[in-house]
Amino acid sequence: MKLHLLDRSSVANTSITVSQNNYKNFLKVWHFHEELELVFIIKSTGTRFVGDSIEKFEAGEVVLIGKNVPHMWLNDEVYFEKNSTLTAQAVSVHFKDNFVGQEFLSLPEMQPVAQLLKKATQGIKFNHIKDNIKNELINLHSLEPALKITRIIELLCKLEQQQNYTLLSSNGFINTFHKSENKRLNIIYEYVYQNFHTQISSKDVALLVNMNASSFSRFFKTIHRKPFTRFLNEIRIGFACKMLLENKESITSIAYACGFGNISNFNRQFKIIKDESPSSFLSQHRKHF
């Protein structure tokens, strides 16, 4: 899964871009861009990748992603079947953090919104969004350009007031990604996202970036403040949670599909990372699906 820099700037020479997408499936590219992105999923299901977060997504979710945060909405396999009649529908808004001028966000009244945009560097999923906000997002594309700007400011103010939200990616991943001009790190991230479901080890990754095992271990832990194995297991458990919620396979099958060599290690790592067992996680979250 190669990481791509995409140009999301407006071709119409406007400070924001509003798109109402209706495709057979979303863009299957793990990417990042200078613009922030506000997304409302109207109709679709699959897996959402934001930084080092991997979670199931479904219709109705609203997510705000900061600039230069790698992300992708990957539809379920059924969307890519030859005779599929499914569609992936979403509203996406792209804008730079200074779309109304940097001085505007420096005003005392705008500090809550400025803080919201700062939090968005980890990706924010807003939970239990009211229908009026969703309707405003759907109708956004039909507004005149100047009204779009004022409406987006209003929407950001409303989202800032949401008490129920989830920060998606870890600070460690985002800080490293943003600060890094390091090609080694990009190689590591791409390799892990592409191969986490296989039996990879820190030695494999060390060889990939031309380092010995001990040097790689120090290098990775210094940057992420966690061992590589913990980072890898967090990715695997995140994907396992997505598979558990889909309820299509047994816990044992999911353990192997996510790269764990045995069920006992899967259960142990799940407990360490999620502070509950896979079966407990499943029973708790089934109530919401």
Rosetta blueprint (number, residue, H / E / L):
1 M L
2 K L
3 L E
4 H E
5 L E
6 L L
7 D L
8 R L
9 S L
10 S L
11 V L
12 A L
13 N L
14 T L
15 S L
16 I E
17 T E
18 V E
19 S E
20 Q E
21 N E
22 N E
23 Y E
24 K L
25 N L
26 F L
27 L L
28 K L
29 V L
30 W E
31 H E
32 F E
33 H L
34 E L
35 E L
36 L E
37 E E
38 L E
39 V E
40 F E
41 I E
42 I E
43 K E
44 S L
45 T L
46 G E
47 T E
48 R E
49 F E
50 V E
51 G L
52 D L
53 S E
54 I E
55 E E
56 K E
57 F E
58 E L
59 A L
60 G L
61 E L
62 V E
63 V E
64 L E
65 I E
66 G L
67 K L
68 N L
69 V L
70 P L
71 H E
72 M E
73 W E
74 L E
75 N E
76 D L
77 E H
78 V H
79 Y H
80 F H
81 E L
82 K L
83 N L
84 S L
85 T L
86 L L
87 T L
88 A E
89 Q E
90 A E
91 V E
92 S E
93 V E
94 H E
95 F E
96 K L
97 D L
98 N L
99 F L
100 V L
101 G L
102 Q H
103 E H
104 F H
105 L H
106 S H
107 L L
108 P H
109 E H
110 M H
111 Q H
112 P H
113 V H
114 A H
115 Q H
116 L H
117 L H
118 K H
119 K H
120 A H
121 T H
122 Q H
123 G L
124 I E
125 K E
126 F E
127 N L
128 H L
129 I L
130 K L
131 D H
132 N H
133 I H
134 K H
135 N H
136 E H
137 L H
138 I H
139 N H
140 L H
141 H H
142 S H
143 L L
144 E L
145 P H
146 A H
147 L H
148 K H
149 I H
150 T H
151 R H
152 I H
153 I H
154 E H
155 L H
156 L H
157 C H
158 K H
159 L H
160 E H
161 Q L
162 Q L
163 Q L
164 N L
165 Y E
166 T E
167 L E
168 L L
169 S L
170 S L
171 N H
172 G H
173 F H
174 I H
175 N H
176 T H
177 F H
178 H H
179 K H
180 S L
181 E L
182 N L
183 K H
184 R H
185 L H
186 N H
187 I H
188 I H
189 Y H
190 E H
191 Y H
192 V H
193 Y H
194 Q H
195 N H
196 F L
197 H L
198 T L
199 Q L
200 I L
201 S L
202 S H
203 K H
204 D H
205 V H
206 A H
207 L H
208 L H
209 V L
210 N L
211 M L
212 N L
213 A H
214 S H
215 S H
216 F H
217 S H
218 R H
219 F H
220 F H
221 K H
222 T H
223 I H
224 H H
225 R L
226 K L
227 P L
228 F H
229 T H
230 R H
231 F H
232 L H
233 N H
234 E H
235 I H
236 R H
237 I H
238 G H
239 F H
240 A H
241 C H
242 K H
243 M H
244 L H
245 L H
246 E H
247 N L
248 K L
249 E L
250 S L
251 I H
252 T H
253 S H
254 I H
255 A H
256 Y H
257 A H
258 C L
259 G L
260 F L
261 G L
262 N L
263 I H
264 S H
265 N H
266 F H
267 N H
268 R H
269 Q H
270 F H
271 K H
272 I H
273 I H
274 K H
275 D L
276 E L
277 S L
278 P H
279 S H
280 S H
281 F H
282 L H
283 S H
284 Q H
285 H H
286 R H
287 K H
288 H H
289 F L
